[in-house]
Amino acid sequence: MTGTTTRGNRYAFRRLRAVSIARQFFLLQLGVLAVLVTAVLAAAYVEISHESESHAANVSLAVARTLAHSPDVRTALSRPEPPPGLQSLVETVRQANNVDFIVIARPDGTRCVHRDPTRLGTQINWDIAPVLNGHELTQFYQGRLGTSVRASAPVIGADSTAIGIVSVVMTQPKIGDQLHGRLPGLLIAAGLALLAAAFASFVISRRLRRQTLGLGPAEITRMYEHHDAVLHTVSQGLVVLGPDRQLVLANDEAQRLLSLGPDAEGRPSTGLTDSPSLRKLLTAGHDAEDEIHLAGERVLVVTQRTARRDGRLIGTVATLRDHTELLALTSELDSARSFAESLRAQAHEAANRLHTVVTLIAVGKPEKAMEFAAAELTATQQLVDRVVESIADPPVAALLLGKVAEAQRKGLHLVISDDTRVDAVPIDARDLISIVGNLVDNAIDAALTTPSPRRVDVTMRTEDDTLTIRVRDTGTGLDPATIRTAFTAGWSTKTADRPHGRGLGLALVAQVVKRHHGTIDVISDGGAIFTVRIPLRQQPERNRRPETSS
């Protein structure tokens, strides 16, 4: 039996949870309203009851006080026997005021006026001493006819002493008549209030049903749990903007990528990021597919879609993927591939030179063979020695040597100036490689667009606590309007042929330079001249880099 009852309770509970939240809200409101109306009705009943009792007490006391001050009553009590007309006078007053009893007694408690003639001359059975002392008295007591209110007033004689008392009694039925006369109006008002509240609750529940799509609490709870779990565990940043371009939702990853606080909800799209291009995309709200944007120190791949329901625009959803480390690895891979191609070209050239040396020896001219081999070896070794001695950072020196070979393979001359000298600096080698590598790559691309002679000059110096990097090419240069946009993501003079697109090299340079509190100057003088200056005194401990996503 207990098991059956338990299963029945569980079934009823599941049925209750299956009811939509709007209907549950409506039923709950009806229940609360019914309780409130009942409580108000009970309180009003008690209040009216107290008011009726108070009114009865006031009427009784007013009648007693009026008769006590009546000259006829004073005159009657001053005589040994009251005149016969006093009883009729008192009866007239009783009926006019709708009270039950009016008793007039002498100071010894003997009744001289009473509605019941058989009780004339009998003694009052309650304490009248306070009244004889000049005090008016109102009492509720339980008598033969039920609960009654009794009001008593002293009759003061010529010598200012009490010569008798007047007592007026109103029984509970009289009080109840006053209460019941007001009760129907109270019930009607309560019923109308309950109907109006029920109608308002019905309207509210209809609106709530539309807003909750008719879902029940269990469904809403399940949706919220899944929604919250997905938002906190998904590896991509998720940004939801409303039709007014204000932030509706940003998950944990989006808050990290955009450096948003937990109070960012409601912020306009223009205040979500310092990146001009990403801010423009979020504000415009148009669809985008895998666009590259620089946001602070991160490279983000952004996809944005408009969200609609029943043909109505409800906002946009943007996903953010952090490609900072991936882009760095891609750049390193590009450098390694370029270096491998340079080595392959050098190996081919070395094979040609070796073939030349062997041929000279075979034709009987070993002196010429030695002279040819020594010249090639000396030139290469001198360049390596000079670069390694001038640049204290081996990765940067290796990068420049690789770029020299790459430029030679592409048919241009890359010159590392004789005054190049870089001591150990408190800047991460990867940042230096990012600056130098991107500037040199950009200069090589620019120089290749012009006829021979094609040349790129590189100068690096540490002087007066400042690292200066200058790269000059023999390209067409940049006009002032181009210079203003050259360091934004997406700008490029070439078509995109890489998985991550073009137009990030100079933007990354600007990002790194800004992080190290440096400056970039660009001028056109027979080609473009990029000059980067980074103060060394403000740099943090060497090889320290900002946190990036893992």
C-alpha angles and dihedrals in degrees: 000000000000091000091052091050092049092050089049091052091049091049091050090048091051090048089052093049090049091059111097117260090240091058092045089050090051093049092045091050091049090051093048092046092049091051092046094048090047091049092047090047091050092047091048090049091052091046093049090046091053090044091051091050091047091048091050091050092049093048092047092049092046091053092047092048092048094052092043090058093044113116090217091059092046091049092048093051092049090062127073091239123029115236117257092244093065093075092053090047092052092046090053091052091047094053093043092056097037096235126146105227139013115190125186116192137178122241091268090059097255114146113234097168124038138145090235108062091203090066096054110117093021124122125258109244099211133073111275096170095104089052093049087052089063102265126130112228134200119190138176112209142162110250139164091284095045130258111359138176117226124194120190132188130182122244106225118209131209092277091055093251128120112266094177146329137253116215123189120194128196117183128217096261089061091050091045090053090060091048095047091049090062097038099081092056090049092051092048091050091048092049092049091048091050092050092048092048091047091052091049090049090050091052091048092048091051090054091045090051090055092047094048093040090236093293123154126231093260092052093047091047092049092048091049093048092050091043093050093045092051094047093051097042105038112109094219127076114250122201121182119192125188126228088269089059093246123135112264099170140358120179125219095271093049091050089052096046094046095035092238125163126228089259094060094105110117094023114136118251091248090065100049100084143011091224108107094204095047091044089052092050094049092046095047092050096205124142117274133180122209096328117177116232134171112226113180106304095343136088108220129194106211130196118183130188133179115239121218135177122193089348092305121121109238098172142278134293120211126188120204125202121189109229097165096112092036091054091048090052090046091052090049090048090050089050091048091048091048091048091049090051089049091051091049090051091047090049089053091049091046090053090052092049092047090050088051092051092049092048092051090052091047092054091052101259105115092153091061090046092054092046093050094047094045093051093053093045093047094051093049095044093048091054092048093046093048095049094045092048094045098047117054094195108080095201091054091047091050090049092054093048089050091049090051090055092044092051091048090051090052093051103257136103120247111195124195105205120241092236092060110126127153121179123198107299130192092242125110112257091229090058091051091048090049092052098042096038095050094044092049093045090050091048093049091050090049094047092050090062092066131064123259138323091062118180143167122196122201126192126178124179140163109210134150091003090303131112111216122193118184124182121182129183137185094234128120094278128226128282118226093257091053092048090059092056101032093093097052122099113265098029113127140142091217134064119259112266100153130086091243094040129236131280098067101096099080091035089057090048090053090048094052093044092050091050089055093046092247135139136233124211124189126190134166117230111151085324136356122305116197116193121187121190121188122182111228099199093069095050121114125231112312119272092015112136132180118264114272131187118278 
